[in-house]
């Protein structure tokens, strides 16, 4: 049985340390947001134009969903992916897919007043994450902040004596971990049960700490009007703004801003209220030069691709890379040329269970990237990296067991010859053993194929095998 008194003391100590070492946790940015020039608050845009608002998801995911705006008079639409947190009880249903939303005629209203305590929890989680307070929490890095934030919000909303379906506790966290891993608790060994208890306690302590820190922060002010004074909004995920308009003074505009704290309330109480956790820009459907739909990277790329409204500060300086998470949870980062054209697109896919068929607790992590040779979007290089992660080593954390990287380099096209794969390199790194000192030994196989032209399908193959000795910190040819 876990020592809950000891765990409570640990959380209290962490709380004191956070409040002493992190004064910025108590001084969160509470300035009212102000839309950038050419944008109006999305709530004003929806109200003035009587737009239909829908949130489209998968019925389970609460960290992101697609925002779809429809003008009932013209039928024009605009959409973007927003990062969210569920701002209602855990037992309610997350935003559904398009078919379900249409069948139930589900719509949402927008308010700038999130439920009490939700924004404070989200801001506290961001501050704690930035400070490193979550570094040792055994959750995948790409989902750690969203997972802890969501559980802390649910715990805060559930109150002191919640029904089981809405509760967040060590037991519910344990049940979730086992369910997602498809593991029967009866099959766990004594050591596996101890490891599970350790992971559960660490996650619950992070959630509990977040709730406690949130109660010490001053209540964040939510945006009231585009003219409100304060720090201009710096959107993390801008979406296809198009031509500039005059909306910063509150006049009608095709372009909207949804600051952190913007809340979407469904007209059906079976579904969850959702709140934006990042500042987002999105087109409103209108008749001022475009249909308002979100621009895609090209006809074949159906993922949401971030664009930038920022102009280079100096001639030749490229805008900063922008990141957006689509409805499937894929994190997409776009790097731009100084002229604003796309230079590269990198996609980090959410982990999938069972990367190693022999290990049901293993995960597969996939990242793909495409580099472009010029503004015409000719492909220069593609990279696909797949990591199989599993529990291993003395720290018993989920670390890479096998990493497969595939790189394809493309030729420059000529008048007579189109672009083709000139070189393909497949590198496979696999853990061979972890020695008594906890050091990882690795076997690596690199297979390289070179092709002479678009009709050369066989290519010339070369293979190189190496081993890594961590004691010597050196790669050597395999014996």
VEXROBA-980458 format. One record per residue (C-alpha): residue in three letters; x, y, z. Coordinates in steps of 0.1 Angstrom, whole numbers, padded with zeros to 4 digits, always signed. Layout:
N
ALAXYZ ...
# end
This chain:
479
UNK+0000+0000+0000 UNK+0013+0034-0009 UNK+0024+0058+0018 UNK-0001+0086+0010 UNK+0011+0107+0040 UNK+0046+0107+0027 UNK+0033+0116-0008 UNK+0013+0145+0006 UNK+0044+0158+0025 UNK+0064+0156-0008 UNK+0038+0176-0027 UNK+0038+0203+0000 UNK+0076+0205+0000 UNK+0075+0209-0038 UNK+0049+0236-0035 UNK+0070+0256-0011 UNK+0101+0252-0033 UNK+0082+0263-0064 UNK+0068+0294-0047 UNK+0102+0303-0033 UNK+0122+0296-0065 UNK+0096+0307-0091 UNK+0083+0341-0083 UNK+0071+0343-0119 UNK+0046+0315-0111 UNK+0028+0340-0089 UNK+0032+0368-0114 UNK+0017+0353-0145 UNK+0009+0375-0174 UNK-0025+0387-0166 UNK-0027+0416-0190 UNK-0058+0418-0212 UNK-0051+0406-0247 UNK-0054+0428-0277 UNK-0059+0415-0312 UNK-0031+0423-0337 UNK-0037+0449-0364 UNK-0063+0435-0389 UNK-0080+0411-0364 UNK-0110+0412-0342 UNK-0119+0389-0313 UNK-0135+0357-0326 UNK-0165+0362-0303 UNK-0172+0396-0319 UNK-0168+0382-0354 UNK-0192+0353-0347 UNK-0218+0375-0330 UNK-0218+0402-0357 UNK-0221+0377-0386 UNK-0242+0351-0369 UNK-0217+0324-0378 UNK-0223+0287-0370 UNK-0195+0274-0348 UNK-0185+0237-0346 UNK-0157+0219-0329 UNK-0147+0187-0347 UNK-0127+0160-0330 UNK-0127+0122-0324 UNK-0149+0120-0293 UNK-0119+0113-0270 UNK-0091+0138-0276 UNK-0092+0170-0255 UNK-0058+0185-0264 UNK-0068+0197-0299 UNK-0097+0199-0323 UNK-0108+0216-0355 UNK-0126+0249-0353 UNK-0151+0252-0382 UNK-0169+0285-0388 UNK-0197+0286-0413 UNK-0216+0317-0427 UNK-0252+0305-0430 UNK-0260+0332-0456 UNK-0232+0324-0481 UNK-0223+0289-0471 UNK-0186+0299-0469 UNK-0165+0283-0443 UNK-0132+0288-0424 UNK-0113+0263-0403 UNK-0082+0259-0382 UNK-0069+0235-0355 UNK-0069+0249-0320 UNK-0051+0236-0289 UNK-0075+0230-0261 UNK-0083+0217-0227 UNK-0116+0203-0216 UNK-0132+0229-0192 UNK-0160+0207-0179 UNK-0164+0174-0161 UNK-0143+0144-0172 UNK-0173+0122-0178 UNK-0187+0144-0206 UNK-0180+0136-0242 UNK-0152+0154-0261 UNK-0159+0171-0295 UNK-0172+0145-0319 UNK-0164+0138-0355 UNK-0181+0157-0383 UNK-0208+0131-0390 UNK-0219+0130-0353 UNK-0218+0168-0350 UNK-0241+0171-0380 UNK-0264+0144-0369 UNK-0269+0160-0335 UNK-0269+0195-0350 UNK-0243+0204-0324 UNK-0232+0240-0323 UNK-0211+0260-0298 UNK-0212+0295-0285 UNK-0181+0315-0277 UNK-0174+0333-0245 UNK-0144+0351-0231 UNK-0152+0339-0195 UNK-0138+0304-0189 UNK-0151+0284-0160 UNK-0137+0294-0126 UNK-0102+0281-0120 UNK-0095+0266-0154 UNK-0074+0293-0168 UNK-0054+0295-0136 UNK-0046+0258-0138 UNK-0035+0260-0174 UNK-0012+0290-0166 UNK+0002+0273-0135 UNK+0010+0242-0156 UNK+0028+0262-0182 UNK+0049+0279-0156 UNK+0057+0247-0138 UNK+0066+0230-0171 UNK+0089+0259-0181 UNK+0106+0258-0147 UNK+0114+0221-0151 UNK+0090+0209-0123 UNK+0077+0182-0147 UNK+0111+0169-0159 UNK+0109+0136-0140 UNK+0072+0129-0146 UNK+0071+0096-0165 UNK+0050+0107-0195 UNK+0060+0112-0231 UNK+0075+0147-0235 UNK+0052+0156-0264 UNK+0021+0149-0243 UNK+0033+0157-0208 UNK+0021+0193-0204 UNK-0013+0186-0221 UNK-0019+0155-0200 UNK-0010+0171-0166 UNK-0029+0203-0174 UNK-0060+0183-0184 UNK-0060+0161-0153 UNK-0054+0191-0130 UNK-0084+0209-0146 UNK-0106+0179-0141 UNK-0094+0174-0105 UNK-0100+0211-0098 UNK-0135+0210-0113 UNK-0145+0177-0096 UNK-0144+0192-0061 UNK-0138+0174-0028 UNK-0161+0144-0031 UNK-0167+0138-0068 UNK-0185+0108-0083 UNK-0162+0080-0095 UNK-0167+0089-0132 UNK-0154+0125-0127 UNK-0126+0118-0101 UNK-0089+0122-0107 UNK-0069+0101-0082 UNK-0040+0077-0081 UNK-0065+0048-0087 UNK-0080+0065-0118 UNK-0046+0073-0132 UNK-0035+0037-0126 UNK-0066+0024-0144 UNK-0060+0047-0174 UNK-0024+0036-0177 UNK-0034-0001-0176 UNK-0063+0004-0201 UNK-0042+0023-0226 UNK-0014-0003-0223 UNK-0039-0032-0227 UNK-0024-0048-0195 UNK-0044-0069-0170 UNK-0032-0059-0135 UNK-0034-0096-0125 UNK-0006-0103-0150 UNK+0019-0079-0134 UNK+0048-0092-0114 UNK+0057-0077-0080 UNK+0085-0056-0096 UNK+0061-0044-0124 UNK+0035-0034-0098 UNK+0061-0014-0079 UNK+0071+0003-0111 UNK+0035+0011-0119 UNK+0029+0025-0084 UNK+0060+0047-0088 UNK+0048+0061-0122 UNK+0013+0067-0109 UNK+0025+0085-0078 UNK+0048+0108-0098 UNK+0020+0117-0122 UNK-0005+0123-0094 UNK+0019+0144-0075 UNK+0025+0166-0106 UNK-0013+0170-0109 UNK-0018+0178-0073 UNK+0011+0203-0073 UNK-0004+0221-0103 UNK-0038+0225-0086 UNK-0021+0239-0054 UNK+0001+0263-0074 UNK-0030+0274-0094 UNK-0047+0285-0062 UNK-0018+0309-0053 UNK-0019+0328-0086 UNK-0039+0360-0091 UNK-0069+0353-0113 UNK-0060+0359-0150 UNK-0080+0386-0168 UNK-0097+0374-0199 UNK-0100+0396-0231 UNK-0130+0419-0231 UNK-0125+0439-0262 UNK-0101+0445-0291 UNK-0094+0480-0277 UNK-0085+0468-0242 UNK-0050+0480-0230 UNK-0022+0456-0223 UNK+0003+0434-0240 UNK-0005+0427-0277 UNK-0012+0391-0283 UNK+0017+0370-0297 UNK-0001+0341-0313 UNK+0017+0308-0312 UNK-0002+0292-0341 UNK-0013+0317-0367 UNK-0034+0303-0395 UNK-0035+0317-0431 UNK-0044+0354-0425 UNK-0045+0364-0461 UNK-0046+0401-0471 UNK-0044+0426-0443 UNK-0076+0444-0433 UNK-0084+0471-0407 UNK-0097+0452-0377 UNK-0074+0464-0349 UNK-0098+0492-0341 UNK-0128+0469-0337 UNK-0142+0474-0372 UNK-0154+0445-0393 UNK-0127+0421-0405 UNK-0123+0388-0422 UNK-0097+0378-0396 UNK-0102+0368-0360 UNK-0080+0361-0329 UNK-0089+0336-0303 UNK-0067+0344-0272 UNK-0058+0318-0245 UNK-0089+0315-0224 UNK-0114+0317-0253 UNK-0141+0292-0243 UNK-0165+0272-0265 UNK-0197+0261-0248 UNK-0219+0234-0266 UNK-0256+0237-0269 UNK-0259+0200-0258 UNK-0249+0193-0222 UNK-0237+0158-0230 UNK-0206+0174-0246 UNK-0175+0191-0231 UNK-0169+0228-0228 UNK-0135+0235-0244 UNK-0110+0263-0238 UNK-0081+0275-0260 UNK-0047+0271-0243 UNK-0027+0290-0270 UNK-0033+0323-0288 UNK-0047+0315-0323 UNK-0054+0335-0354 UNK-0080+0323-0379 UNK-0099+0336-0409 UNK-0136+0344-0406 UNK-0156+0333-0436 UNK-0164+0365-0455 UNK-0166+0380-0490 UNK-0135+0402-0488 UNK-0112+0385-0513 UNK-0114+0349-0503 UNK-0138+0322-0492 UNK-0122+0322-0458 UNK-0112+0286-0459 UNK-0079+0275-0444 UNK-0051+0274-0471 UNK-0034+0240-0473 UNK+0003+0235-0483 UNK-0007+0220-0516 UNK-0034+0199-0532 UNK-0020+0167-0518 UNK-0012+0179-0482 UNK-0043+0177-0461 UNK-0027+0186-0428 UNK-0031+0221-0414 UNK+0000+0241-0423 UNK+0009+0271-0402 UNK+0015+0304-0419 UNK+0030+0336-0405 UNK+0019+0372-0404 UNK+0052+0383-0391 UNK+0074+0402-0416 UNK+0112+0397-0414 UNK+0127+0422-0390 UNK+0156+0428-0413 UNK+0161+0422-0451 UNK+0169+0385-0457 UNK+0158+0374-0422 UNK+0134+0344-0423 UNK+0104+0344-0400 UNK+0105+0321-0370 UNK+0093+0285-0375 UNK+0056+0280-0367 UNK+0039+0250-0351 UNK+0003+0237-0352 UNK-0012+0205-0339 UNK-0039+0190-0361 UNK-0070+0171-0351 UNK-0051+0138-0352 UNK-0026+0151-0327 UNK+0002+0155-0353 UNK+0025+0184-0344 UNK+0035+0202-0377 UNK+0063+0227-0378 UNK+0069+0248-0409 UNK+0102+0266-0416 UNK+0100+0295-0440 UNK+0123+0313-0464 UNK+0128+0350-0459 UNK+0102+0357-0486 UNK+0076+0337-0466 UNK+0076+0306-0489 UNK+0078+0272-0473 UNK+0114+0258-0467 UNK+0106+0226-0448 UNK+0077+0208-0430 UNK+0083+0185-0401 UNK+0056+0163-0386 UNK+0058+0146-0352 UNK+0031+0120-0349 UNK+0016+0110-0316 UNK+0029+0077-0301 UNK+0012+0045-0309 UNK+0011+0015-0286 UNK+0028-0019-0294 UNK+0058-0008-0314 UNK+0075-0040-0303 UNK+0050-0069-0307 UNK+0066-0087-0278 UNK+0062-0058-0254 UNK+0026-0045-0250 UNK+0039-0015-0230 UNK+0062-0003-0259 UNK+0055+0028-0280 UNK+0063+0037-0316 UNK+0073+0074-0322 UNK+0074+0086-0358 UNK+0088+0119-0372 UNK+0088+0129-0409 UNK+0103+0159-0426 UNK+0104+0173-0461 UNK+0130+0199-0472 UNK+0123+0219-0504 UNK+0149+0230-0529 UNK+0132+0263-0538 UNK+0100+0284-0537 UNK+0084+0260-0562 UNK+0082+0233-0536 UNK+0105+0209-0554 UNK+0115+0183-0529 UNK+0152+0183-0519 UNK+0152+0157-0491 UNK+0128+0136-0471 UNK+0135+0120-0437 UNK+0115+0095-0417 UNK+0125+0085-0382 UNK+0107+0058-0362 UNK+0117+0051-0326 UNK+0105+0020-0307 UNK+0106+0030-0270 UNK+0103+0006-0241 UNK+0111+0003-0204 UNK+0148-0005-0200 UNK+0178+0005-0181 UNK+0183+0011-0143 UNK+0161+0042-0143 UNK+0132+0021-0158 UNK+0121+0050-0180 UNK+0107+0044-0215 UNK+0137+0050-0238 UNK+0145+0041-0274 UNK+0152+0005-0281 UNK+0153+0006-0318 UNK+0156+0037-0341 UNK+0151+0034-0379 UNK+0159+0065-0400 UNK+0153+0067-0437 UNK+0167+0096-0457 UNK+0160+0102-0494 UNK+0179+0129-0513 UNK+0165+0141-0546 UNK+0183+0152-0578 UNK+0179+0186-0594 UNK+0156+0183-0624 UNK+0168+0192-0659 UNK+0149+0199-0692 UNK+0151+0162-0701 UNK+0152+0145-0667 UNK+0126+0150-0639 UNK+0137+0150-0602 UNK+0143+0115-0588 UNK+0157+0098-0557 UNK+0194+0100-0561 UNK+0204+0085-0528 UNK+0185+0065-0501 UNK+0201+0059-0467 UNK+0185+0036-0441 UNK+0201+0036-0407 UNK+0189+0011-0380 UNK+0202+0015-0345 UNK+0192-0011-0319 UNK+0202-0016-0283 UNK+0222-0048-0280 UNK+0226-0048-0242 UNK+0226-0026-0211 UNK+0256-0036-0190 UNK+0259-0038-0153 UNK+0269-0001-0151 UNK+0237+0009-0168 UNK+0255+0019-0201 UNK+0238+0012-0234 UNK+0256-0008-0262 UNK+0242-0003-0297 UNK+0244-0021-0330 UNK+0241+0001-0361 UNK+0235-0010-0397 UNK+0236+0017-0425 UNK+0224+0007-0460 UNK+0229+0032-0488 UNK+0215+0030-0523 UNK+0225+0053-0551 UNK+0205+0056-0583 UNK+0217+0068-0617 UNK+0184+0080-0630 UNK+0146+0079-0627 UNK+0145+0045-0645 UNK+0171+0029-0622 UNK+0150+0010-0597 UNK+0177-0014-0584 UNK+0205+0011-0576 UNK+0239+0004-0562 UNK+0238-0009-0526 UNK+0264-0005-0499 UNK+0261-0017-0463 UNK+0281-0008-0432 UNK+0278-0024-0398 UNK+0291-0008-0366 UNK+0289-0013-0328 UNK+0290+0014-0301 UNK+0310+0008-0269 UNK+0298+0034-0243 UNK+0329+0027-0221 UNK+0351+0040-0249 UNK+0325+0063-0264 UNK+0334+0050-0298 UNK+0319+0034-0329 UNK+0338+0005-0343 UNK+0333-0018-0373 UNK+0312-0048-0363 UNK+0330-0081-0360 
# end
